[in-house]
Amino acid sequence: MNTLQNTVGTPLAYAIYFAAMLLTAAQLAILSQRIRKRQGPARILASLLHFLLCFFLLSFLLDYSYNALILFIPEVLFAFELRLLDLPWLLYASLELLSGAVLFLQLRALKRERETRLSPDAIRRTVDLLPTGLMVSEADGTVLLANLSMTELCRKLTGELLSDAGRFWQYIENSSENGLIRTAEGESWQFHKSVLRLDGKDYEQITAADMTEQYRVTEELSQKNLHLKQVQERMKAVAAKERRLVAEREIMNARMTEHNRMGAVLLSGKYYLDHPENVKEEELLRLLEFNNRFLLGEAEQPSPGADPLQEAVLTAERIGVAVEIRGELPKGEAARRILAQAVDQCAANTARHAGGNRITLVLSGEQPKALAFTVTNNGRPPEGPITETGGLAVLRKTVEAAGGSMTVQSEPAFLLTIAIPE
């Protein structure tokens, strides 16, 4: 029969002895763990009983092996031990397997409890993993708790270990503005100090929040606000310059209007004096009335709805210059004003310098999205290059301000060419 006594000295017996030692050592470790963690009397008692069982089995096997292999006097064994030796070795192997299963269940329970129950070590590891610096100290500065972030911050800022909370906070106050301090690596940390009261005792708590990204965004916004302020100042300067330009343009237009009116009055008078046979009494009386009112500063202003081009044509006719228009007239008010200004200047110059009595305005539609026209007269050709002064100079400024171009040709005859966006 394969009893335990028959296996003495065989590898099978040594395997059974070794398994018993492992089970006893493992159960002792589990028992110590449960006692240290104070897991409750029932669990501690169950682990203790299992340990005693494993220890008894191990003691029995070692005692028998010692007497049988070394002393060679198995007769010193107790009677119950001899009866135990007659049991099959497979029974002992089964007991060890069952004991191993019990140990496995206890280890799984310990693991589950470690994962679901907070222990002081777990809390400490969690605090160390916080990105926020944390330190708790006594009122005298003795550090009770400091996580890794706060310890590393103290080393970066002071070059020392975190041992005195009071001295560390004094450094923060002296080196920061409202608790905000920057490290040499470019990080920004916001420190805050508060008082904790636990069990009737006050403790000091210092926290440090990483504000690097917020500080970067704040600096970027400050730079953008500064840039916007500079743009705003430039816009104000441009607006002020624009107001000055508008005022100067209005003054120039007013002066040009008065200049044209005065020239028209004088040229009309000269025309009637030179051609008395063409004098119309009603027209002469109206001209004299307008002249007197103009000299007294009481001349009627053109009505807001008056067409400037029609007014220019009538003014030219008053000074004895007929206006011939070829092509389709533009509908835009700005373009018609430039046409009117060109008619005024060319009619006056034709009557004053060329001795003519007709100007021809030719409008061309060849350029897309643009207005182009030419002005010629039937008077004498210019004796040389035309110097742009007075009305022609003002006309050029008006055309260029509208984004257009103007050319004056004197050979073989006078030709004014203007192109402006429509």
VORO-940180 format. One line per 3 residues: for each residue z negated, x negated, y of C-alpha. Coordinates in nm, 4 decimals. Each point is the difference from the previous one (the first is absolute). Layout:
// residues N
Z/X/Y ~ ...
// end
This chain:
// residues 422
0.0000/0.0000/0.0000 ~ 0.0869/-0.1304/0.3486 ~ -0.3499/-0.0004/0.1432
-0.1121/-0.1896/0.3024 ~ -0.1892/-0.2451/-0.2260 ~ 0.3209/-0.0948/-0.1773
0.1716/-0.0939/0.3305 ~ -0.2495/-0.2727/0.0954 ~ 0.1809/-0.3186/0.0969
0.3407/0.1655/0.0199 ~ 0.2141/0.0407/0.3179 ~ -0.0623/0.3728/-0.0200
-0.3729/-0.0535/0.0389 ~ 0.0504/-0.2283/0.2953 ~ 0.2223/0.2623/0.1660
-0.2701/0.2627/-0.0464 ~ -0.2640/-0.2371/0.1445 ~ 0.2207/-0.0884/0.3022
0.0789/0.3659/0.0729 ~ -0.3720/0.0826/-0.0097 ~ -0.0728/-0.2778/0.2535
0.2726/0.1233/0.2337 ~ -0.1206/0.3596/-0.0178 ~ -0.3595/-0.1041/0.0694
0.0963/-0.2167/0.2991 ~ 0.2291/0.2692/0.1430 ~ -0.2615/0.2722/-0.0344
-0.2604/-0.2247/0.1657 ~ 0.2350/-0.0479/0.2969 ~ 0.0606/0.3751/0.0304
-0.3742/0.0678/-0.0223 ~ -0.0709/-0.2531/0.2763 ~ 0.2751/0.1535/0.2189
-0.1421/0.3501/-0.0381 ~ -0.3525/-0.1142/0.0726 ~ 0.1167/-0.1872/0.3122
0.1937/0.2991/0.1291 ~ -0.2756/0.2440/-0.0969 ~ 0.2369/0.2371/-0.1738
-0.2692/0.2296/-0.1376 ~ -0.2543/-0.0014/-0.2848 ~ 0.2274/0.1764/-0.2528
0.2814/-0.2510/0.0293 ~ -0.2358/-0.2951/0.0034 ~ -0.1823/0.1299/-0.3119
0.3273/0.0559/-0.1902 ~ 0.1166/-0.3532/0.0827 ~ -0.3399/-0.1393/-0.1019
0.0068/0.1743/-0.3405 ~ 0.3526/-0.1215/-0.0660 ~ -0.1013/-0.3518/0.0960
-0.2999/0.0092/-0.2365 ~ 0.2253/0.1196/-0.2815 ~ 0.2487/-0.2805/0.0604
-0.2804/-0.2535/0.0316 ~ -0.1609/0.1147/-0.3269 ~ 0.3325/-0.0257/-0.1830
0.0612/-0.3458/0.1412 ~ -0.3545/-0.1163/-0.0882 ~ 0.0332/0.1298/-0.3526
0.3314/-0.1714/-0.0601 ~ -0.1166/-0.3292/0.1471 ~ -0.3280/0.0086/-0.1970
0.1779/0.0636/-0.3285 ~ 0.2604/-0.2662/0.0641 ~ -0.2650/-0.2553/0.0892
-0.2033/0.0644/-0.3154 ~ 0.2993/0.0233/-0.2310 ~ 0.2000/-0.2972/0.1304
-0.2630/-0.2421/0.1260 ~ -0.3338/0.0718/-0.1767 ~ 0.1607/0.1400/-0.3145
-0.2977/0.2282/-0.0524 ~ 0.1194/0.3572/0.0495 ~ -0.3204/0.1114/-0.1753
-0.1875/-0.0255/0.3340 ~ 0.1905/0.3014/0.1329 ~ -0.1714/0.3343/0.0210
0.0783/0.2638/-0.2514 ~ 0.1821/0.2230/0.2493 ~ 0.2100/-0.2984/0.1026
0.1043/-0.0530/-0.3593 ~ 0.1002/0.3646/-0.0197 ~ 0.2028/-0.0423/0.3171
0.1787/-0.2952/-0.1569 ~ 0.1166/0.2216/-0.2832 ~ 0.1880/0.2245/0.2402
0.3779/-0.0489/0.0242 ~ 0.1176/-0.2401/0.2695 ~ 0.2489/0.2666/0.1057
-0.2937/0.2112/0.1168 ~ -0.1134/-0.2788/0.2320 ~ 0.3519/-0.0444/0.1305
0.0183/0.3746/0.0690 ~ -0.3320/-0.0106/0.1864 ~ 0.1293/-0.2842/0.2151
0.3205/0.1939/0.0750 ~ -0.2054/0.3030/0.0969 ~ -0.2204/-0.2194/0.2194
0.3116/-0.1447/0.1608 ~ 0.1219/0.3556/0.0775 ~ -0.3350/0.0778/0.1635
0.0282/-0.3158/0.2093 ~ 0.3539/0.0980/0.1041 ~ -0.1205/0.3427/0.1169
-0.2827/-0.1589/0.1973 ~ 0.2363/-0.2496/0.1651 ~ 0.2404/0.2811/0.0959
-0.2862/0.1983/0.1479 ~ -0.1102/-0.3047/0.2025 ~ 0.3545/-0.0499/0.1291
0.0368/0.3654/0.0963 ~ -0.3318/-0.0085/0.1794 ~ 0.0950/-0.3184/0.1824
0.3210/0.1649/0.1215 ~ -0.1566/0.3310/0.1066 ~ -0.3376/-0.1087/0.1300
-0.0546/-0.2022/0.3148 ~ -0.2114/-0.3046/-0.0531 ~ -0.1341/-0.2423/0.2610
0.2635/-0.2512/-0.1078 ~ 0.2775/0.2578/0.0335 ~ -0.1214/0.0926/0.3480
-0.0138/-0.3652/0.0989 ~ 0.3519/-0.0644/-0.1280 ~ 0.1270/0.3077/0.1820
-0.1585/-0.1136/0.3263 ~ 0.1553/-0.3451/-0.0425 ~ 0.3444/0.1559/-0.0416
-0.0231/0.1910/0.3287 ~ 0.2482/-0.1236/0.2658 ~ -0.2666/0.0781/0.2601
-0.2707/-0.2586/0.0593 ~ -0.3518/0.1268/-0.0773 ~ -0.3427/-0.1572/0.0398
-0.3524/0.1438/-0.0212 ~ -0.2993/-0.2033/0.1134 ~ -0.3654/0.0193/0.0833
-0.1086/0.0345/0.3610 ~ -0.0798/-0.3736/0.0059 ~ 0.3576/-0.0910/-0.1028
-0.0544/-0.0551/-0.3729 ~ 0.3245/0.0949/-0.1732 ~ -0.0502/0.2519/-0.2815
0.3610/0.0911/-0.0726 ~ 0.3299/-0.1479/0.1149 ~ 0.3360/0.0604/-0.1615
0.2751/-0.2586/-0.0400 ~ 0.1900/0.1110/0.3129 ~ -0.3022/-0.0495/0.2272
-0.0864/-0.3325/-0.1632 ~ 0.3560/-0.1257/0.0490 ~ 0.0028/0.1210/0.3617
-0.3205/-0.1873/0.0738 ~ 0.1487/-0.3164/-0.1465 ~ 0.3220/0.0378/0.2027
-0.1745/0.0724/0.3285 ~ -0.3058/-0.2268/-0.0117 ~ 0.0845/-0.2474/-0.2750
-0.3415/0.0738/-0.1578 ~ -0.1349/0.2039/-0.2887 ~ -0.1317/0.3478/0.0760
-0.3753/-0.0532/-0.0130 ~ -0.1336/0.1355/0.3309 ~ 0.1287/0.3421/0.1134
-0.1590/-0.0303/0.3443 ~ 0.1680/-0.3285/0.0798 ~ 0.3339/0.1284/-0.1301
-0.0186/0.3109/0.2202 ~ -0.0904/-0.2116/0.3021 ~ 0.3158/-0.2037/-0.0615
0.2044/0.3220/-0.0154 ~ -0.1436/0.1224/0.3313 ~ 0.0691/-0.3322/0.1722
0.3528/-0.0404/-0.1372 ~ 0.1408/0.3532/0.0176 ~ 0.0804/0.2774/0.2425
-0.1611/0.3296/-0.1025 ~ -0.0307/-0.1318/-0.3551 ~ 0.3699/-0.0870/-0.0374
0.0610/-0.3593/-0.1059 ~ 0.3074/-0.1901/-0.1189 ~ -0.0003/-0.2717/-0.2641
0.1981/-0.3211/0.0090 ~ 0.2424/0.1538/-0.2512 ~ 0.0900/0.2765/0.2483
-0.2051/0.2762/-0.1648 ~ -0.1862/0.2537/0.2155 ~ -0.3355/0.1395/-0.1133
-0.2133/0.2702/0.1610 ~ -0.3739/-0.0569/-0.0584 ~ -0.2631/0.2720/0.0236
-0.3779/-0.0127/-0.0410 ~ -0.2193/0.2946/-0.0989 ~ -0.3473/0.0717/-0.1359
-0.0647/0.1412/-0.3481 ~ -0.3268/0.1695/-0.0795 ~ -0.0922/0.0119/-0.3712
-0.3394/0.0951/-0.1421 ~ -0.1550/-0.0208/0.3447 ~ 0.1283/-0.3520/0.0654
0.2711/-0.1091/0.2442 ~ 0.2851/-0.2261/-0.1050 ~ 0.2858/-0.1394/0.2060
0.3582/0.0578/-0.1096 ~ 0.3003/-0.1914/0.1318 ~ 0.3528/0.1130/-0.0827
0.3352/-0.1618/0.0778 ~ 0.3268/0.1975/-0.0068 ~ 0.3386/-0.1705/-0.0195
0.1839/0.0993/0.3208 ~ 0.2837/-0.2513/-0.0263 ~ 0.2780/0.2575/-0.0318
-0.1505/0.2321/0.2619 ~ -0.0450/-0.2920/0.2402 ~ 0.3613/-0.1071/-0.0582
0.1234/0.3522/0.0713 ~ -0.2197/0.0182/0.3103 ~ 0.1379/-0.3289/0.1317
0.3542/0.1159/-0.0733 ~ -0.0635/0.3254/0.1874 ~ -0.1489/-0.1932/0.2916
0.3101/-0.2191/0.0182 ~ 0.2239/0.3065/-0.0166 ~ -0.2039/0.1718/0.2713
0.0336/-0.3114/0.2159 ~ 0.3745/-0.0010/-0.0617 ~ 0.0201/0.3713/0.0834
-0.1953/-0.0621/0.3178 ~ 0.2435/-0.2745/0.0984 ~ 0.2928/0.2306/-0.0775
-0.1650/0.2705/0.2065 ~ -0.0396/-0.2367/0.2923 ~ 0.3651/-0.1004/-0.0283
0.1011/0.3654/-0.0183 ~ -0.2008/0.0709/0.3130 ~ 0.1719/-0.2900/0.1754
0.3399/0.1251/-0.1166 ~ -0.0848/0.3535/0.1112 ~ -0.1076/-0.1273/0.3410
0.3209/-0.2017/0.0255 ~ 0.1994/0.3043/-0.1068 ~ -0.1676/0.2087/0.2698
0.0904/-0.2649/0.2559 ~ 0.3579/-0.0043/-0.1286 ~ 0.0218/0.3784/0.0169
-0.1369/-0.0031/0.3524 ~ 0.2406/-0.2741/0.1019 ~ 0.2861/0.1895/-0.1655
-0.0914/0.3158/0.1884 ~ -0.0184/-0.1939/0.3255 ~ 0.3350/-0.1606/-0.0747
0.1551/0.3375/-0.0801 ~ -0.1426/0.1459/0.3190 ~ 0.1330/-0.2878/0.2058
0.3354/0.0246/-0.1721 ~ 0.0155/0.3727/0.0666 ~ -0.0820/-0.0457/0.3661
0.2494/-0.2857/0.0204 ~ 0.2721/0.2138/-0.1542 ~ -0.0806/0.2942/0.2275
-0.0001/-0.2150/0.3095 ~ 0.3256/-0.1635/-0.1054 ~ 0.1560/0.3371/-0.0756
-0.1031/0.1342/0.3425 ~ 0.1384/-0.3025/0.1815 ~ 0.3203/-0.0096/-0.2007
0.0498/0.3742/0.0504 ~ -0.0377/-0.0398/0.3723 ~ 0.2414/-0.2921/0.0022
0.2488/0.1987/-0.2070 ~ -0.0093/0.2949/0.2381 ~ 0.0394/-0.2303/0.2982
0.2992/-0.1753/-0.1558 ~ 0.1615/0.3222/-0.1208 ~ -0.0714/0.2719/0.2536
0.2847/0.2108/-0.1410 ~ -0.1994/0.0390/-0.3263 ~ -0.3214/0.1078/0.1693
-0.1433/0.3254/-0.1266 ~ -0.2290/0.1511/0.2611 ~ -0.2361/0.1576/-0.2475
-0.0217/-0.3188/-0.2050 ~ -0.0515/-0.2098/0.3162 ~ -0.2840/0.2202/0.1203
-0.1688/-0.0161/-0.3391 ~ 0.0414/-0.3804/-0.0016 ~ -0.1522/-0.0318/0.3466
-0.2933/0.2201/-0.1033 ~ -0.0561/-0.2103/-0.3121 ~ 0.0258/-0.3209/0.2044
-0.2614/0.1201/0.2485 ~ -0.2327/0.1141/-0.2755 ~ 0.0457/-0.3312/-0.1820
-0.0864/-0.1974/0.3144 ~ -0.3086/0.2170/0.0472 ~ -0.1014/-0.0454/-0.3662
0.0431/0.3683/-0.0731 ~ 0.3115/-0.0120/-0.2117 ~ -0.0038/0.2434/-0.2867
-0.0681/-0.1526/-0.3395 ~ 0.2430/0.0795/-0.2776 ~ -0.1147/0.2933/-0.2074
-0.1368/-0.0909/-0.3441 ~ 0.2817/0.1835/-0.1742 ~ 0.2822/-0.1576/0.2020
0.2601/-0.2017/-0.1899 ~ -0.0028/-0.3579/0.1414 ~ 0.3656/-0.0539/-0.0974
0.1179/0.3077/0.1935 ~ -0.2071/-0.1078/0.2982 ~ 0.1644/-0.3456/-0.0126
0.3489/0.1535/-0.0129 ~ -0.0742/0.2239/0.3020 ~ -0.1442/-0.2948/0.1923
0.3147/-0.2047/-0.0707 ~ 0.2179/0.2841/0.1234 ~ -0.2014/0.0160/0.3234
0.0898/-0.3615/0.0751 ~ 0.3640/0.0644/-0.0789 ~ 0.0151/-0.1390/-0.3542
0.1283/0.2224/-0.2760 ~ -0.1376/-0.0450/-0.3519 ~ 0.2296/0.0336/-0.3015
-0.1742/0.0285/-0.3360 ~ 0.1842/-0.0575/-0.3252 ~ -0.1640/0.0600/-0.3352
-0.2968/0.2024/-0.1221 ~ -0.3135/-0.0262/0.2092 ~ -0.3302/-0.0751/-0.1762
-0.2653/0.2690/-0.0245 ~ -0.3043/-0.2284/0.0133 ~ -0.1852/-0.0047/0.3298
-0.0560/-0.3795/-0.0034 ~ 0.3690/-0.0733/-0.0587 ~ 0.1080/0.2455/0.2728
-0.2398/-0.1658/0.2445 ~ 0.1578/-0.3402/-0.0661 ~ 0.3455/0.1532/0.0437
-0.1126/0.1545/0.3273 ~ -0.1400/-0.3313/0.1215 ~ 0.3281/-0.1759/-0.0881
0.2025/0.2667/0.1832 ~ -0.2224/-0.0332/0.3083 ~ 0.0349/-0.3790/0.0154
0.3735/-0.0125/-0.0769 ~ 0.0834/0.2796/0.2474 ~ -0.1991/-0.1663/0.2770
0.1530/-0.3423/-0.0671 ~ 0.3496/0.1523/-0.0176 ~ -0.0394/0.1651/0.3395
-0.1814/-0.2933/0.1588 ~ 0.1798/-0.3080/-0.1367 ~ 0.3232/0.1009/-0.1771
0.1284/0.2661/0.2402 ~ 0.0805/0.2320/-0.2880 ~ -0.0462/0.3731/-0.0415
-0.0158/0.0437/-0.3777 ~ -0.1966/-0.1326/-0.2943 ~ 0.0848/0.0599/-0.3644
-0.2749/0.0367/-0.2621 ~ 0.1297/-0.0436/-0.3561 ~ -0.2385/0.0777/-0.2863
0.0708/-0.1529/-0.3401 ~ -0.1387/0.1233/-0.3335 ~ 0.1188/-0.2917/-0.2088
-0.3499/-0.1477/-0.0476 ~ -0.2127/0.2120/-0.2385 ~ -0.3385/0.1180/0.1267
0.0695/-0.1571/0.3395 ~ 0.1481/0.0949/0.3376 ~ 0.2582/-0.2246/0.1624
0.1886/0.0615/0.3214 ~ 0.2012/-0.1834/0.2657 ~ 0.0340/0.0602/0.3721
0.3023/-0.1047/0.2085 ~ 0.1234/0.0872/0.3508 ~ 0.3256/0.0195/0.1915
-0.1111/-0.2325/0.2758 ~ 0.0772/-0.3628/0.0762 ~ -0.0791/-0.2522/-0.2744
-0.3027/-0.2231/0.0685 ~ 0.0806/-0.3248/0.1754 ~ -0.2148/-0.1975/-0.2416
-0.2799/0.0272/-0.2551 ~ -0.2357/0.2852/0.0742 ~ -0.3602/-0.0933/0.0723
-0.2346/0.2592/-0.1406 ~ -0.2388/0.0883/0.2799 ~ -0.1522/0.3185/0.1251
0.1159/0.3038/-0.1954 ~ 0.1874/-0.1889/-0.2740 ~ -0.3059/-0.2175/-0.0711
-0.2183/0.3093/-0.0241 ~ 0.2604/0.1660/-0.2276 ~ -0.0035/-0.3022/-0.2358
-0.3805/0.0122/-0.0271 ~ 0.0170/0.3699/-0.0817 ~ 0.2655/-0.0529/-0.2686
-0.1791/-0.2935/-0.1628 ~ -0.3322/0.1873/0.0076 ~ 0.1735/0.2740/-0.2024
0.1118/-0.2607/-0.2553 ~ 0.3585/-0.0150/0.1194 ~ 0.2377/-0.2584/0.1450
0.2086/-0.0172/0.3193 ~ 0.2952/-0.2155/0.1065 ~ 0.1808/-0.0167/0.3365
0.3634/-0.1176/0.0159 ~ 0.1740/-0.0923/0.3256 ~ 0.3456/-0.1066/-0.1241
0.2629/0.1333/0.0129 ~ -0.1940/0.3042/0.1294 ~ -0.3564/0.1252/0.0123
-0.1263/0.1179/-0.3411 ~ -0.3554/0.0965/-0.0850 ~ -0.0820/0.0303/-0.3727
-0.3308/0.1413/-0.1259 ~ -0.1154/0.0620/-0.3577 ~ -0.3323/0.1636/-0.0766
-0.1592/0.1533/-0.3108 ~ 0.0431/0.3755/0.0041
// end
